[in-house]
Every structure is written in C-alpha cells, then in structure tokens.
Amino acid sequence: MKLVAPSKDFQESYLAYIAELGDEERYPFPLDFDHDDFNLLLDKLKDFANGVNLPEGYVPSSTLWLVDQGELVGVTNIRHFLNDNIMHCGGHIGLGIRPSYRGKGLGSLLMKLSIVYIRNMGINEIHIHCYKNNLASSKAITANGGQLKSELQLDDGTVQRYLVS
C-alpha cells in the first residue's frame, strides 16, 4: 500500500469509491468535489495543493490517495497550515476509508502515513479532530500518538480535538 497523488490512472477506481459511499457523508471534504469531468477534478485538487482559487476560509491542502494493488482504498487531505476557524474545529488531517475496506486497520495506517507526510512538511504540532461518536477515527488518532486535548459541543454532535506532538 502506498500514498499517491491523484491521477487519471485511478479514475475508474475513484468513481467506484464514490459510488460505494452512496448517500453517506463524505470524508475528507474533497470527495464532495464534482467529479463529472475528472480532469477538472484533478485540476481543482492541484489548485488546493498550490493554494490557488481557494474559497474564502479555506487554506492550502494536499489530497492523497491510499492505493492497494491499483485500487483506491482511502483518501487523506492534509492542510498545510490552520487558520483560526480550522484550528477551532477542523484540524490538519481529514481522511476516509472506502466502505468495503473498513475494519481492516487501514484508517490507522492512513493516519500514520498522513502524520509522516505532514511532519515532512515541517509541522510538528498536529491537530486532528473527529466527532466523539466516530470510534474508528478516535481509535486511529490515539493509535498514532494523538492525545485528547478538548471537546467542543456543536449542534450536530461533540467534536474531540486531539494533538499529536
């Protein structure tokens, strides 16, 4: 398994991943980007990585795909830095695992690879947030050194804020 930059090589696998998600909420947020024109999707992901054409309130972020034998099995989005809003609720790393690959420890692996990636960017204090009821995410965060620092009550649930240092 390895992390790769988004590319046309994985278009079929990406579309199957999106179809498999069905109506469930998509994490990380770039999975919500329009994918009808795959080349435009790839351009938008590159723009986000380069900090170009970002919507207000967003920061540069790199999207990487976890691939196993040519199949896209997970997605991570790594924010290059945090603004005040994202520091409050959002964090550096958002990730998701394809439904048919869940329960195999891939969330923890993807979290580990994401932390290595962000550390290579020179970021040593990594903020990672997840909903309290998302036990798989909190387990992946703590398995990779995350320590719970606080909780934030939102209208749609409680967000746990972890720090990896």
C-alpha positions as CSV (number, residue, x, y, z in Angstrom):
1,M,0.0,0.0,0.0
2,K,1.2,3.5,-0.8
3,L,0.1,7.1,-0.9
4,V,-0.1,8.6,-4.3
5,A,-1.0,11.9,-5.8
6,P,-4.4,11.9,-7.5
7,S,-4.1,11.0,-11.2
8,K,-6.1,9.9,-14.2
9,D,-4.7,6.3,-13.7
10,F,-7.2,5.8,-10.8
11,Q,-10.3,7.4,-12.4
12,E,-12.3,4.1,-12.6
13,S,-11.4,3.2,-9.0
14,Y,-12.2,6.7,-7.8
15,L,-15.7,6.6,-9.4
16,A,-16.3,3.2,-7.9
17,Y,-15.3,4.5,-4.5
18,I,-17.7,7.5,-4.8
19,A,-20.5,5.1,-5.9
20,E,-19.7,2.8,-2.9
21,L,-20.1,5.7,-0.5
22,G,-23.7,6.2,-1.7
23,D,-25.5,8.8,0.5
24,E,-23.2,8.7,3.4
25,E,-21.3,11.9,4.4
26,R,-18.0,12.0,2.5
27,Y,-14.7,12.5,4.3
28,P,-12.5,14.2,3.6
29,F,-14.2,17.2,2.1
30,P,-12.6,16.9,-1.4
31,L,-14.6,13.8,-2.0
32,D,-17.6,16.2,-2.4
33,F,-16.0,18.0,-5.4
34,D,-17.7,17.5,-8.7
35,H,-16.2,14.5,-10.5
36,D,-18.2,14.5,-13.7
37,D,-15.2,16.0,-15.5
38,F,-12.3,14.0,-14.0
39,N,-9.6,16.3,-15.4
40,L,-11.3,19.3,-13.8
41,L,-11.4,17.4,-10.5
42,L,-7.7,16.8,-10.8
43,D,-7.0,20.4,-11.6
44,K,-9.1,21.5,-8.6
45,L,-7.1,19.2,-6.3
46,K,-3.9,20.7,-7.7
47,D,-5.2,24.2,-7.1
48,F,-5.9,23.4,-3.5
49,A,-2.5,21.9,-3.0
50,N,-0.9,25.1,-4.5
51,G,-3.2,27.5,-2.7
52,V,-4.8,28.7,-5.9
53,N,-8.5,29.7,-6.4
54,L,-9.4,28.7,-2.8
55,P,-12.8,29.6,-1.5
56,E,-12.9,32.1,1.4
57,G,-11.9,30.5,4.7
58,Y,-10.0,27.6,3.1
59,V,-6.3,27.0,3.4
60,P,-3.9,25.1,1.0
61,S,-4.3,21.4,1.4
62,S,-2.9,18.3,-0.3
63,T,-5.2,15.3,-1.2
64,L,-3.5,12.0,-1.4
65,W,-4.9,8.6,-2.2
66,L,-4.1,5.3,-0.5
67,V,-3.8,2.7,-3.1
68,D,-3.6,-1.1,-2.8
69,Q,-2.8,-3.1,-6.0
70,G,-4.2,-0.4,-8.2
71,E,-7.4,0.1,-6.1
72,L,-8.1,3.3,-4.3
73,V,-8.9,2.3,-0.8
74,G,-8.6,5.6,1.2
75,V,-8.3,9.3,0.9
76,T,-6.5,11.8,3.1
77,N,-6.5,15.6,3.0
78,I,-3.7,17.4,4.7
79,R,-4.0,21.1,5.5
80,H,-0.6,22.9,5.1
81,F,-1.5,25.3,8.0
82,L,-4.5,26.2,10.0
83,N,-6.5,29.5,10.2
84,D,-8.4,30.4,13.4
85,N,-11.6,28.7,12.3
86,I,-9.9,25.4,11.3
87,M,-7.8,25.4,14.4
88,H,-11.1,25.7,16.4
89,C,-12.8,22.9,14.5
90,G,-11.2,21.0,11.6
91,G,-7.6,20.3,12.2
92,H,-4.7,19.3,9.9
93,I,-5.9,15.9,8.7
94,G,-9.1,14.6,7.3
95,L,-9.4,11.1,6.0
96,G,-11.7,8.3,4.9
97,I,-11.6,4.7,4.0
98,R,-13.6,3.1,1.3
99,P,-16.6,1.2,2.8
100,S,-15.6,-2.3,1.5
101,Y,-12.1,-1.8,3.1
102,R,-13.2,-0.7,6.6
103,G,-12.5,-2.7,9.7
104,K,-9.0,-3.8,8.4
105,G,-6.9,-1.3,10.2
106,L,-6.4,0.9,7.1
107,G,-7.7,4.1,8.9
108,S,-4.8,3.7,11.4
109,L,-2.3,3.1,8.5
110,L,-3.6,6.1,6.6
111,M,-3.4,8.3,9.7
112,K,0.2,7.1,10.2
113,L,1.1,7.9,6.6
114,S,-0.6,11.3,6.8
115,I,1.3,12.2,10.0
116,V,4.6,11.2,8.3
117,Y,3.7,13.3,5.3
118,I,2.8,16.4,7.4
119,R,5.9,16.0,9.6
120,N,7.9,16.1,6.4
121,M,6.3,19.5,5.7
122,G,7.9,20.7,8.9
123,I,4.8,20.7,11.0
124,N,5.5,19.2,14.5
125,E,2.2,20.1,16.3
126,I,-0.6,18.3,14.5
127,H,-4.2,19.0,15.3
128,I,-6.7,16.3,14.4
129,H,-10.4,16.5,15.2
130,C,-13.2,14.0,14.9
131,Y,-16.7,13.5,16.1
132,K,-16.9,11.8,19.5
133,N,-19.2,9.1,18.1
134,N,-16.7,8.2,15.4
135,L,-14.9,5.5,17.3
136,A,-12.9,4.3,14.4
137,S,-11.4,7.7,13.9
138,S,-10.6,8.3,17.5
139,K,-9.0,4.9,17.7
140,A,-6.8,5.6,14.6
141,I,-5.8,9.0,16.1
142,T,-4.9,7.6,19.5
143,A,-3.1,4.6,18.0
144,N,-0.8,7.2,16.2
145,G,0.0,9.2,19.3
146,G,-2.9,11.6,19.5
147,Q,-3.8,12.8,22.9
148,L,-7.3,14.2,23.6
149,K,-7.0,17.9,24.5
150,S,-10.6,19.1,24.5
151,E,-14.1,18.6,23.3
152,L,-16.4,21.0,21.5
153,Q,-20.1,20.8,21.6
154,L,-21.7,21.6,18.1
155,D,-25.3,21.4,17.0
156,D,-24.7,18.1,15.2
157,G,-22.6,16.4,18.0
158,T,-19.4,16.6,20.1
159,V,-16.1,17.1,18.4
160,Q,-13.0,15.8,20.1
161,R,-9.8,17.7,19.5
162,Y,-6.5,15.7,19.6
163,L,-2.9,16.8,19.5
164,V,0.0,14.8,18.1
165,S,3.3,16.3,19.1
